[in-house]
Amino acid sequence: MIDLRNFSIVVPSREVDWPHIKNNLHTYLTVGAEEMILCIDDDSSQEFIANVYSLYDRIKKRYPDASLLKVLKVEKRTDYSFHQAWVRRKGFLESKNDVILTGDIDLHINKCVLNAVELVGKDNIGLVSVQKFPLQSNLRSSLSTIWRLAGQVMIRKLYHSVFTGLYAFYRPYWIETEDSRIKELRNPKHAGFYSSVIGEDVYLRDCMQKKYQCIYLKCVGAVDYGISLHDSPVIQFTMGRYYFHQGKSLWQVLLAAFLYFHPDSIAGYFYEKERVKKGLAKLGDVV
């Protein structure tokens, strides 16, 4: 078993995330990691950094065993199209330990994440993600969330292991498997086809699973206070296009659209099928 003090936590953040930092930082600091690296932009204000460390001091008073906090300022690199991809990876490279847990600051995590930490780096397991429960602001959204969580059981059997942005991984396997195309990914909020469905975390997983096992645990490791990008009609449509290039059958796409409440993915699937039929795109060419 891995010594649970012998892992690092890496979380990217920005000044605009301050409300989430106040609400969630302590949850990352109290799961037993040796250190937590909070990765911020190089141009972040000194006031912001001082506020983070002041908050950390208050957390340490309440939780004396809290992890060591390091605020890491990350410079922009022109060879990375998506800055956050580099921000997170800079944290990975600076970590003391090869076992790393990572997520976003809008997550309120719990010790279920330790189940993922214990598995990586053993028995050819490179990455383990855990379930997130989205906290919705209205009844309709809450019912949608419950429906989708229930549907993940079936999706997991028909597609591949479900993957979330809260995961532990083994750094040597990441360094070995991730290629330089990570630098080509763009911000999913502003990008085209490929980057909209292949975020920087999914890209890491996709590279990893070519050689090592990537596992999903059903235990709920966090409450997610963020807004799901994949619920937007544009991203749904793009995901449907991606399903076609993955070789998914129509009935699989229909089922996924039903379970995830993503009807626009069906239109995207047929759109891409027609493009390939007319020779406007090649099957599997999604970059």
Secondary structure as the mmCIF struct_conf table of DSSP 4:
data_model
#
loop_
_struct_conf.conf_type_id
_struct_conf.id
_struct_conf.beg_label_comp_id
_struct_conf.beg_label_asym_id
_struct_conf.beg_label_seq_id
_struct_conf.end_label_comp_id
_struct_conf.end_label_asym_id
_struct_conf.end_label_seq_id
TURN_TY1_P TURN_TY1_P1 LEU A 4 ARG A 5
BEND BEND1 ASN A 6 ASN A 6
STRN STRN1 SER A 8 PRO A 12
HELX_RH_3T_P HELX_RH_3T_P1 GLU A 15 ASP A 17
HELX_RH_AL_P HELX_RH_AL_P1 TRP A 18 LEU A 29
TURN_TY1_P TURN_TY1_P2 THR A 30 THR A 30
BEND BEND2 VAL A 31 VAL A 31
BEND BEND3 GLU A 34 GLU A 34
STRN STRN2 GLU A 35 ASP A 41
TURN_TY1_P TURN_TY1_P3 ASP A 42 ASP A 43
HELX_RH_AL_P HELX_RH_AL_P2 GLN A 46 ARG A 62
TURN_TY1_P TURN_TY1_P4 PRO A 64 ASP A 65
HELX_LH_PP_P HELX_LH_PP_P1 ALA A 66 SER A 67
STRN STRN3 LEU A 68 VAL A 74
TURN_TY1_P TURN_TY1_P5 THR A 78 ASP A 79
BEND BEND4 SER A 81 PHE A 82
HELX_RH_AL_P HELX_RH_AL_P3 HIS A 83 GLU A 94
BEND BEND5 LYS A 96 ASP A 98
STRN STRN4 VAL A 99 THR A 102
TURN_TY1_P TURN_TY1_P6 ILE A 105 ASP A 106
STRN STRN5 LEU A 107 ILE A 109
TURN_TY1_P TURN_TY1_P7 LYS A 111 CYS A 112
HELX_RH_AL_P HELX_RH_AL_P4 VAL A 113 LEU A 119
TURN_TY1_P TURN_TY1_P8 VAL A 120 GLY A 121
BEND BEND6 LYS A 122 LYS A 122
TURN_TY1_P TURN_TY1_P9 ASP A 123 ASN A 124
STRN STRN6 ILE A 125 PRO A 134
BEND BEND7 SER A 137 ASN A 138
HELX_RH_AL_P HELX_RH_AL_P5 LEU A 139 LEU A 158
BEND BEND8 TYR A 159 HIS A 160
BEND BEND9 GLY A 165 GLY A 165
STRN STRN7 TYR A 167 TYR A 170
HELX_RH_AL_P HELX_RH_AL_P6 ARG A 171 THR A 177
HELX_RH_3T_P HELX_RH_3T_P2 SER A 180 GLU A 184
TURN_TY1_P TURN_TY1_P10 PRO A 188 HIS A 190
HELX_RH_AL_P HELX_RH_AL_P7 PHE A 193 VAL A 197
BEND BEND10 ILE A 198 ILE A 198
HELX_RH_AL_P HELX_RH_AL_P8 GLU A 200 MET A 208
TURN_TY1_P TURN_TY1_P11 GLN A 209 LYS A 211
BEND BEND11 TYR A 212 TYR A 212
STRN STRN8 GLN A 213 ASP A 224
BEND BEND12 GLY A 226 GLY A 226
HELX_RH_3T_P HELX_RH_3T_P3 LEU A 229 ASP A 231
BEND BEND13 SER A 232 SER A 232
HELX_RH_AL_P HELX_RH_AL_P9 PRO A 233 HIS A 245
TURN_TY1_P TURN_TY1_P12 GLN A 246 GLY A 247
HELX_RH_AL_P HELX_RH_AL_P10 LEU A 250 TYR A 260
TURN_TY1_P TURN_TY1_P13 PHE A 261 PHE A 261
TURN_TY1_P TURN_TY1_P14 PRO A 263 PRO A 263
HELX_RH_AL_P HELX_RH_AL_P11 ASP A 264 LYS A 277
TURN_TY1_P TURN_TY1_P15 LYS A 278 GLY A 279
BEND BEND14 LEU A 280 ALA A 281
TURN_TY1_P TURN_TY1_P16 LEU A 283 GLY A 284
#
